Amino acid sequence: MLVLASASPRRRELLTQAGFSFQVHPAHIPEDPLEGEDPFTYVTRLAREKAQTVFRELAAVESTSGEGRLDGKSSLAVLGADTTVTLDNHILGKPEDAADAARMLRLLSGRTHRVITGVALATAEGIETAAEATAVRFLALSDEEIAAYVETGEPMDKAGAYAIQGRAARWIPRIEGCYFNVVGLPLALVSRLLESHNL
């Protein structure tokens, strides 16, 4: 049984689009970067912690009910993921408020940044992690454009304060790498990971 340890509707949509059957059980863990933590380490750590947390929760339920076991071994597999935006190796998480969203968009304006997603798959055999990076180019934005975008509310729950699949698409002339990674789940990477475990 595959479980997605995320409340993100975008990750659910992408995993469904790729043809996987799964259940959703969000992980609730602190998501603050550790002091001096680089972006790749940060997202893979969070992906691992999300997957491990949910795996432990569900495995405990499974062991008391006796369900979901094949030959005495759990068939549970939990996929965790975390995405961040980085500029000059600084992590830009989800904005705290409208002013913070505008600050992030001013930083991204006219520059190329990276979007990094860490993924982790927890099974009875252990945990496997991987990460994907995509370079994203932004056009120069005016203060008026930034203010109007922030007013829509779209940036507020997005790393880097924008959604490539939303209104911000008009400001992104070029990316290098996986588009789906920028949305929140690198589908080719995740598919290879799941298929290697016969999921």
N, C-alpha and C positions, 0 to 999 in steps of 0.2 A: 504494500500500500504506500503510494507516494503522497507526502504531505508537504504543502508549501508553507513555510514559516514566515509568512508576510501578510500584512493587511492591505498591501498595495493593489488597487484595482488594475493598474497597468501590468503588473507582473502576472496577475491571474489571467488577464486577457491574452498576454503573450504566450503563456504556457498552454492555454487552451488552443490558441492559434496553431501552435506547433504540434497539436494532436495528442497531448498527454492527458490522462485521466488522473485526477488528484483531489485531495481534500485540502481545506485551508485551516490552519491553526496558527494565528499570529504569535510571535514571540514578543515578550515585553521585557526589554533589557535596556540599561543605560547606553546611550549612543554617543557620548562625548569622546573625542579623541584623547588619547593619553599624551602626556607631555613629551614632545619630540618625536611623536609617531608620524611616520611618513604615510602618504595617502594609500599606497598599495597595502601596507601592513594594517592600516586602519580598517579598510573595507573587508579584507579577508578575515581579520579578527572578528569583526562584527558578524559577518556571514557565518563563521564557525560557531560563535556564541549563540546565535539565533538557532542554528540547526541543532546544536547540542542540547540547548535548553528545552526545545520542543520534543526532541527525541527522548530525553529523560522523562518528561511529563507523560508522554504517550506510552512509552515502554512500561512505566509503572502501572498505568491503567491496564495495559495489555497483559502484564504478568498476573494481575489479580483476576482478570476475566478469563485468561487462557485463550483468548481469540487472537487471530492474525499470526499464528505460528505454523511454520512448516518444518517437520522433522525436529521439533523442539527449538528451532531458531526463529527469531523474530523476522517477519517479512517487511517490517517498517523501514521506510526510507524518508528522511526529512531534508528538504532543500531550503537552505537559507541564502539570502542575498542582501547586499548593501551597496548602494551607489553614492558616489560623491563627485563633486566638481573640484578640480584643482587648477590653480593659476599660480605660476611661479613656485610650485610645490607647496602652496598654502591650500588648506582644505576649506572649501566653501560648502557648508551644510545647508540645511533648511533655514530660511530667514526667520528671525525672531518676531519681526513685525514689518510693517510697510516700509519704514525708513531703512531697515536692514536689507530688505529686498531691493530697494532703489540703490543702495550702496553697492550691492553685489553686481547689479546690472551695469552700473557705471564702470566697475572694474573690468567686466567682460567686454564692454563696448569697444569695437574696433580691434579686437585681439583674438588670438587662438588659445583656447584652453583645452584641458583634457577632462574627459569623463571616465571614471574608473568604477567598475563593478566587481566586487568580490562575490564568489559563489562557494557554497560548501554543501556537501552531501553527507549526511550522517546515517549510517546503517549499523547493523549488529557487528559488522566486521571492523568498524572504525569510522574515521571521517576523512574526506578528501576535499581539498580546496583548490581554487583556481581564480584567476582574475583576467579581466579584459579592459583595454584602454582604447578610447576613441578621441581623436583630435577634432575639435569643433571650432569653426571660424565664425565670429560675429561681425556684422556690419557695425559702423559707428552709429550710436543711438543718441538722439536729442533728449534733453531733460523732459520735454513734453511727451515724447514717445514712452520713455521710462515711466513717467507718472501715470499715463493712461493705461499702460500694461499692468502696473501694480494695482490700479484701481479695479481691474477685473477680478482680482483675487486669485488668478491662476498661479502666480509665483509662490504662494504662501506655504505650500506643503512640498515644494520641489527643491532638491539640492541645486544650489547655484541660482535659485529664484527664477527658473524658466522651465517650460515644457516644449521640447522640440516637436512633439506631436500636436501642440496647441498653437496659440497665436504667435509665439516666438519664432515659428517656422519661417516667417517672412524675413527674418534678420539673419538667417543662417545659409549663406551661399554655398558652403562646402564643409564636408566632414571627411575624415580619413579614418576608416575602420568600420566597425559594426554599428549600424543605425540603431538596432534594437537595444544595444548596450546603453545608448543615450536615453532611451525610453525607460530602461530600468532592468533589463534582463538580456544578456547576450545569448540569443537563442541557439546559435550553432555550437557554442561552447557548452551550454547547458545540455543540449541534446546529446552531444558526444558523451558527456559525463553520465547522464541517465541511461543511455543505451549501453554503456560499458557495464552497467549493473543490471541489464535486462529489464529496465523499467519503461 
